Amino acid sequence: MSTPSQADAAAALLAVNRRRRRIRRWVAIATLPLTLAALLLVAKLLSMYAFAHTSISTFVSGAYAESESAARGQDIANWFEPFAAPYNIGTALGGADELGASRTELERALPLAQGLQVCPVLINLSLVVERQGDAAQADGDAARAAELYGEALEITVETPEECRSEAAQQQSPQPNRDMSDTLDENQRRQQEKQRQSQQPPPEQPQQPDQGEQGETPQDKLDDIEDRLNQGAQEREDQLGGGQGDDGSGGGTDKPW
């Protein structure tokens, strides 16, 4: 049989244990939001990595719609690299030749980029605007093409000099492509395209007045043949993007 002092000690111990359990319960309740926030943070980081990896891998394989879809998954609550989602979306749209939407996304990414992050955004934006110029040129709108080539050239020329550095190359989305060489090639090609688009069309020779000079059957055949040859040449020029013999007006690289 326990003495009164032992009973008091046991009661005091039980009270202490109850108090400790209450404290632990309240601590658990108080830290529950922090625990949930930490779990959500981990889940967000993992999902961003997964979306980014999918967007890049599908873009490389040419599945531009899948790449765009994955990049849009990055755009949800993107606190860490806010430029990455619109950059990847714009790059995927550019690969799919949806040039207007691509330009909009890349222009959205530009103010969100920090430091050397602006380098690939500016390069891709310049390429997309240049491709818009190619499209205008193919449609026969030389004035609009010259304007777009000028815009693309301005973006290339105003790209920061730091984008030619080794540090920028290490952060490039395609390290196997030299960023400095890409900028030089873009500037040369865009200057040549702008120059060519500003040249006046060749003058057509005046046809003699049929009322003053008769036209023989052979003349008619020669005229038809000339027009056929001229039409074939124009179609070839349009399909080739206006490329010259030296390749200076060649096609534009896709965004990367």
C-alpha positions as CSV (number, residue, x, y, z in Angstrom):
1,M,0.0,0.0,0.0
2,S,1.5,3.4,-1.1
3,T,1.9,6.2,1.4
4,P,0.3,9.6,0.9
5,S,3.6,11.1,-0.3
6,Q,3.9,8.4,-3.0
7,A,0.3,9.0,-4.2
8,D,1.0,12.7,-4.4
9,A,4.1,12.1,-6.4
10,A,2.3,9.8,-8.8
11,A,-0.5,12.4,-9.3
12,A,2.0,15.1,-9.9
13,L,3.8,13.0,-12.5
14,L,0.5,12.3,-14.3
15,A,-0.3,16.0,-14.3
16,V,3.1,16.7,-15.9
17,N,2.6,14.1,-18.5
18,R,-0.8,15.5,-19.4
19,R,0.7,18.9,-19.7
20,R,3.5,17.7,-21.9
21,R,1.0,15.9,-24.2
22,R,-1.1,19.1,-24.4
23,I,2.0,21.1,-25.3
24,R,3.0,18.6,-28.0
25,R,-0.5,18.7,-29.5
26,W,-0.5,22.4,-29.7
27,V,2.9,22.5,-31.1
28,A,1.8,20.0,-33.8
29,I,-1.3,22.1,-34.6
30,A,0.8,25.3,-34.7
31,T,3.4,23.9,-37.0
32,L,0.9,22.1,-39.3
33,P,0.7,25.1,-41.8
34,L,4.5,25.2,-42.0
35,T,4.7,21.5,-42.6
36,L,2.0,21.7,-45.3
37,A,3.8,24.7,-46.9
38,A,7.1,22.7,-46.9
39,L,5.4,19.8,-48.6
40,L,3.8,22.0,-51.2
41,L,7.2,23.7,-51.8
42,V,8.8,20.3,-52.4
43,A,6.0,19.3,-54.7
44,K,6.2,22.5,-56.7
45,L,10.0,22.2,-57.1
46,L,9.6,18.6,-58.3
47,S,6.8,19.5,-60.7
48,M,8.7,22.4,-62.1
49,Y,11.7,20.2,-62.8
50,A,9.4,17.6,-64.4
51,F,7.6,20.2,-66.6
52,A,10.9,21.8,-67.6
53,H,12.5,18.5,-68.5
54,T,9.5,17.4,-70.5
55,S,9.3,20.8,-72.3
56,I,13.0,20.6,-73.4
57,S,13.0,16.9,-74.4
58,T,9.8,17.2,-76.5
59,F,11.1,20.4,-78.1
60,V,14.3,18.7,-79.2
61,S,12.3,15.8,-80.6
62,G,10.1,18.2,-82.6
63,A,6.9,17.7,-80.6
64,Y,6.2,21.4,-80.3
65,A,2.6,21.1,-79.0
66,E,3.7,18.8,-76.2
67,S,6.6,21.1,-75.4
68,E,4.2,24.1,-75.2
69,S,1.8,22.2,-73.0
70,A,4.5,21.2,-70.5
71,A,5.9,24.7,-70.4
72,R,2.4,26.1,-69.6
73,G,2.5,23.7,-66.6
74,Q,5.6,25.7,-65.4
75,D,3.6,28.9,-65.6
76,I,1.4,28.1,-62.6
77,A,2.7,29.8,-59.4
78,N,6.1,30.2,-60.9
79,W,8.0,32.0,-58.1
80,F,11.6,30.8,-58.7
81,E,12.4,31.4,-62.4
82,P,9.4,33.4,-63.6
83,F,11.0,34.0,-67.1
84,A,11.4,30.3,-67.8
85,A,7.7,29.5,-68.5
86,P,7.1,32.2,-71.1
87,Y,10.5,31.6,-72.6
88,N,9.8,27.9,-73.0
89,I,6.3,28.6,-74.3
90,G,7.5,31.1,-76.8
91,T,10.3,28.8,-78.0
92,A,7.9,26.0,-78.5
93,L,5.5,28.2,-80.4
94,G,8.3,29.5,-82.5
95,G,9.3,26.0,-83.4
96,A,5.7,25.4,-84.5
97,D,5.9,28.6,-86.7
98,E,3.2,30.3,-84.6
99,L,5.2,33.4,-84.8
100,G,2.8,36.1,-83.4
101,A,2.1,34.1,-80.2
102,S,5.7,33.2,-79.9
103,R,6.8,36.8,-80.0
104,T,4.2,37.8,-77.4
105,E,5.5,35.1,-75.0
106,L,9.2,35.9,-75.5
107,E,8.4,39.6,-75.0
108,R,6.6,38.6,-71.7
109,A,9.7,36.7,-70.6
110,L,12.2,39.5,-71.3
111,P,11.4,41.8,-68.3
112,L,11.2,38.7,-66.0
113,A,14.7,37.6,-66.9
114,Q,17.6,38.5,-64.6
115,G,21.2,39.0,-65.6
116,L,22.5,36.5,-68.2
117,Q,19.0,35.0,-68.4
118,V,18.2,37.7,-71.0
119,C,20.7,36.3,-73.5
120,P,18.7,33.3,-74.9
121,V,15.5,35.3,-74.6
122,L,16.9,38.1,-76.9
123,I,18.4,35.6,-79.3
124,N,15.1,33.7,-79.7
125,L,13.1,36.9,-79.9
126,S,15.4,38.2,-82.7
127,L,15.0,34.9,-84.6
128,V,11.2,34.9,-84.3
129,V,11.0,38.5,-85.6
130,E,13.3,37.6,-88.4
131,R,11.1,34.6,-89.3
132,Q,8.1,37.1,-89.3
133,G,10.1,39.1,-91.9
134,D,10.6,35.9,-94.0
135,A,6.8,35.3,-93.9
136,A,6.1,38.8,-95.1
137,Q,8.7,38.5,-97.8
138,A,7.1,35.3,-99.0
139,D,3.7,37.0,-99.1
140,G,5.2,39.7,-101.3
141,D,5.1,42.5,-98.7
142,A,8.7,43.8,-99.1
143,A,8.1,46.9,-97.0
144,R,6.8,45.0,-94.0
145,A,9.6,42.4,-94.4
146,A,12.2,45.2,-94.4
147,E,10.6,46.7,-91.2
148,L,10.7,43.3,-89.4
149,Y,14.2,42.5,-90.5
150,G,15.2,45.9,-89.1
151,E,13.5,45.1,-85.8
152,A,15.3,41.7,-85.6
153,L,18.6,43.4,-86.4
154,E,18.0,46.0,-83.7
155,I,17.4,43.3,-81.1
156,T,20.6,41.5,-82.1
157,V,22.7,44.6,-82.1
158,E,21.4,45.7,-78.7
159,T,22.0,42.3,-77.0
160,P,24.4,42.9,-74.1
161,E,28.1,42.2,-74.7
162,E,28.0,40.0,-71.6
163,C,26.0,37.5,-73.7
164,R,29.3,36.7,-75.5
165,S,31.0,35.7,-72.3
166,E,32.0,32.3,-71.1
167,A,29.6,32.6,-68.2
168,A,26.7,33.2,-70.6
169,Q,27.8,30.2,-72.7
170,Q,27.7,28.0,-69.6
171,Q,24.1,29.1,-68.9
172,S,23.0,28.7,-72.5
173,P,20.1,26.3,-73.1
174,Q,22.2,24.8,-75.9
175,P,25.9,24.8,-74.7
176,N,27.0,23.1,-77.9
177,R,26.1,26.2,-79.9
178,D,28.4,29.1,-79.4
179,M,26.4,32.1,-78.4
180,S,28.9,34.7,-79.7
181,D,29.0,33.0,-83.1
182,T,25.2,32.8,-83.2
183,L,24.9,36.6,-82.6
184,D,27.4,37.3,-85.3
185,E,25.7,35.0,-87.8
186,N,22.3,36.5,-87.0
187,Q,23.5,40.1,-87.4
188,R,25.1,39.3,-90.8
189,R,22.1,37.4,-92.1
190,Q,19.6,40.0,-90.9
191,Q,21.6,42.9,-92.4
192,E,21.7,41.1,-95.8
193,K,17.9,40.3,-95.7
194,Q,17.1,43.9,-94.8
195,R,19.3,45.2,-97.6
196,Q,17.7,42.8,-100.2
197,S,14.2,43.6,-99.1
198,Q,14.8,47.3,-99.6
199,Q,16.0,46.9,-103.2
200,P,13.5,48.1,-105.8
201,P,12.0,45.4,-108.0
202,P,13.6,45.1,-111.5
203,E,12.0,47.1,-114.2
204,Q,9.9,45.2,-116.7
205,P,10.7,45.9,-120.3
206,Q,8.0,47.8,-122.2
207,Q,6.0,45.8,-124.6
208,P,5.5,47.3,-128.1
209,D,2.1,48.6,-129.0
210,Q,0.3,45.9,-130.9
211,G,-1.4,48.6,-133.0
212,E,2.0,49.8,-134.2
213,Q,3.8,46.5,-134.6
214,G,2.3,43.2,-135.5
215,E,2.9,40.1,-133.4
216,T,3.8,36.8,-135.1
217,P,2.8,33.4,-133.7
218,Q,6.4,32.8,-132.8
219,D,6.4,36.0,-130.8
220,K,3.4,34.8,-128.9
221,L,5.0,31.5,-128.1
222,D,8.2,33.2,-126.9
223,D,6.1,35.6,-124.7
224,I,4.2,32.6,-123.1
225,E,7.5,30.8,-122.5
226,D,9.0,33.9,-120.9
227,R,6.1,34.3,-118.5
228,L,6.2,30.6,-117.5
229,N,9.9,30.9,-116.8
230,Q,9.4,34.1,-114.8
231,G,6.5,32.5,-112.7
232,A,8.7,29.4,-112.0
233,Q,11.5,31.6,-110.9
234,E,9.3,33.6,-108.6
235,R,7.9,30.4,-107.0
236,E,11.4,29.1,-106.5
237,D,12.4,32.4,-104.8
238,Q,9.4,32.3,-102.5
239,L,10.0,28.7,-101.5
240,G,13.7,29.4,-100.9
241,G,12.9,32.4,-98.6
242,G,14.7,34.8,-101.1
243,Q,18.0,33.0,-100.7
244,G,20.8,34.4,-102.9
245,D,23.5,32.4,-104.7
246,D,25.9,33.0,-101.8
247,G,23.4,31.9,-99.2
248,S,23.5,35.4,-97.6
249,G,19.7,35.6,-97.6
250,G,19.2,32.0,-96.4
251,G,16.6,30.6,-94.1
252,T,16.4,31.5,-90.5
253,D,17.3,29.2,-87.6
254,K,14.5,28.0,-85.4
255,P,14.5,29.3,-81.8
256,W,16.5,27.2,-79.3
